[in-house]
Amino acid sequence: MGDVMTGSFGLLIMLFCAAVAILWIVLPFAVFGIKGRLDDLIAEQRRTNELLASRGPPE
């Protein structure tokens, strides 16, 4: 059982852990990068809701 981290299976596990570590480091930058776009979408949604409310109820 001590030979689990040797050979191709061990290499596969190490590559998977490295990929997860890279994604873990990059993810916060991606989240903060889309924050401005989300703020724009929220503002547009509010404007749309105000326009719909000013039209009154559907007939």
BAFI-3210 file (N, C-alpha, C; in Angstrom, 3 decimals, decimal comma, padded with zeros to 6 digits):
// residues 59
n [1|2|3|4|5|6|7|8|9|10|11|12|13|14|15|16|17|18|19|20|21|22|23|24|25|26|27|28|29|30|31|32|33|34|35|36|37|38|39|40|41|42|43|44|45|46|47|48|49|50|51|52|53|54|55|56|57|58|59]
n.u [000,818|002,125|003,140|001,473|001,791|003,644|004,784|002,598|000,047|000,512|001,725|-000,446|-002,157|-000,599|-000,501|-003,220|-003,603|-001,900|-003,203|-005,616|-004,593|-003,582|-005,963|-007,262|-005,737|-006,110|-008,859|-010,009|-009,218|-010,603|-013,226|-013,304|-012,788|-015,113|-016,861|-017,475|-018,928|-021,134|-022,230|-023,010|-024,976|-026,859|-027,638|-028,824|-030,927|-032,427|-033,201|-034,811|-036,841|-037,948|-038,949|-040,857|-042,563|-043,534|-045,167|-047,464|-050,000|-050,502|-052,955]
n.v [-001,187|001,126|001,871|003,514|006,168|006,015|005,575|005,747|006,294|007,760|009,990|010,978|011,709|013,718|015,624|016,266|017,419|019,625|021,040|021,676|023,308|025,464|026,445|027,166|029,327|031,130|031,576|033,630|036,019|035,850|036,023|038,625|039,974|039,790|041,245|043,962|043,718|042,314|044,246|046,143|044,654|044,333|046,997|047,528|045,710|046,813|049,238|048,220|047,018|049,300|050,616|048,744|048,810|051,408|051,282|050,104|047,680|044,603|044,310]
n.w [000,000|000,316|-002,054|-003,518|-004,361|-006,333|-009,696|-012,592|-011,589|-009,262|-010,417|-011,844|-009,730|-008,530|-010,628|-010,792|-008,245|-008,510|-010,551|-009,254|-007,224|-008,718|-009,876|-007,522|-006,712|-008,831|-009,000|-007,176|-008,469|-010,860|-009,942|-008,815|-011,121|-012,664|-011,206|-011,781|-014,159|-013,213|-011,510|-013,415|-014,768|-012,723|-012,295|-014,777|-014,676|-012,596|-013,794|-015,846|-014,331|-013,155|-015,434|-016,275|-014,073|-014,270|-016,445|-015,630|-014,547|-016,413|-019,014]
ca.u [000,000|003,020|003,528|000,370|002,246|004,696|004,297|001,725|-001,069|001,027|001,905|-001,787|-002,624|000,163|-000,964|-004,545|-003,423|-001,308|-004,258|-006,528|-003,896|-003,538|-007,315|-007,544|-005,048|-006,622|-010,287|-010,394|-009,022|-011,710|-014,440|-013,228|-012,773|-016,466|-017,689|-017,951|-019,977|-022,325|-022,810|-023,695|-026,186|-027,814|-028,166|-029,720|-032,125|-033,217|-033,829|-035,875|-037,945|-038,593|-039,732|-042,026|-043,483|-044,156|-046,174|-048,684|-050,285|-050,931|-054,409]
ca.v [000,000|002,266|002,188|004,190|007,418|005,781|005,178|006,652|006,707|008,830|011,161|011,486|012,371|014,962|016,572|016,712|018,340|020,860|021,755|022,224|024,408|026,610|026,987|027,774|030,618|031,997|031,810|034,943|037,067|035,735|036,516|040,080|040,488|039,898|042,032|045,149|043,307|041,984|045,513|046,712|043,879|044,640|048,328|047,395|045,012|047,787|050,153|047,473|046,880|050,607|050,842|047,866|049,297|052,646|050,956|049,670|046,243|044,147|044,319]
ca.w [000,000|000,323|-003,424|-004,197|-004,949|-007,320|-011,010|-013,329|-010,731|-008,414|-011,274|-012,113|-008,509|-008,369|-011,636|-010,373|-007,111|-009,027|-011,270|-008,244|-006,553|-009,645|-009,937|-006,216|-006,678|-009,891|-008,850|-006,631|-009,474|-011,808|-009,283|-008,733|-012,483|-013,201|-010,294|-012,486|-015,093|-012,435|-011,068|-014,577|-015,006|-011,657|-012,574|-015,925|-014,195|-011,832|-014,761|-016,515|-013,384|-013,015|-016,662|-016,242|-013,032|-014,715|-017,469|-014,963|-014,631|-017,742|-019,209]
c.u [000,863|003,428|002,435|000,861|003,384|004,059|003,342|000,535|-000,651|001,234|000,559|-002,346|-001,895|-000,252|-002,346|-004,442|-002,814|-002,358|-005,244|-005,873|-003,844|-004,914|-007,689|-006,901|-005,681|-008,081|-010,651|-010,228|-010,135|-012,993|-014,418|-013,219|-014,168|-017,377|-018,250|-019,075|-021,266|-023,005|-023,566|-025,003|-027,265|-028,437|-029,145|-031,017|-033,023|-033,916|-034,987|-037,080|-038,681|-039,445|-040,999|-043,040|-044,178|-045,231|-047,488|-048,918|-050,726|-052,450|-054,935]
c.v [001,252|002,696|002,926|005,426|007,229|005,379|006,191|007,119|007,844|010,124|011,806|012,240|013,699|016,021|017,116|017,708|019,667|021,682|022,391|023,402|025,646|027,257|027,696|029,159|031,594|032,397|033,159|036,076|037,036|036,290|038,038|040,714|040,650|040,742|043,277|044,825|042,978|043,250|046,187|045,982|044,161|046,008|048,280|046,701|045,958|048,774|049,470|047,324|048,197|050,921|049,992|048,338|050,562|052,408|050,532|048,183|045,844|044,102|042,967]
c.w [000,000|-001,071|-004,205|-004,930|-005,944|-008,644|-011,608|-012,495|-009,810|-009,191|-011,581|-010,906|-008,310|-009,383|-011,286|-009,226|-007,570|-009,767|-010,297|-007,533|-007,449|-009,742|-008,637|-006,113|-007,659|-009,659|-008,238|-007,637|-010,509|-011,207|-009,219|-010,117|-013,065|-012,314|-010,979|-013,456|-014,357|-011,922|-012,200|-014,870|-013,960|-011,899|-013,744|-015,523|-013,404|-012,772|-015,486|-015,594|-013,200|-014,246|-016,677|-015,206|-013,482|-015,782|-016,850|-015,132|-016,042|-017,831|-019,605]
res [m|g|d|v|m|t|g|s|f|g|l|l|i|m|l|f|c|a|a|v|a|i|l|w|i|v|l|p|f|a|v|f|g|i|k|g|r|l|d|d|l|i|a|e|q|r|r|t|n|e|l|l|a|s|r|g|p|p|e]
***
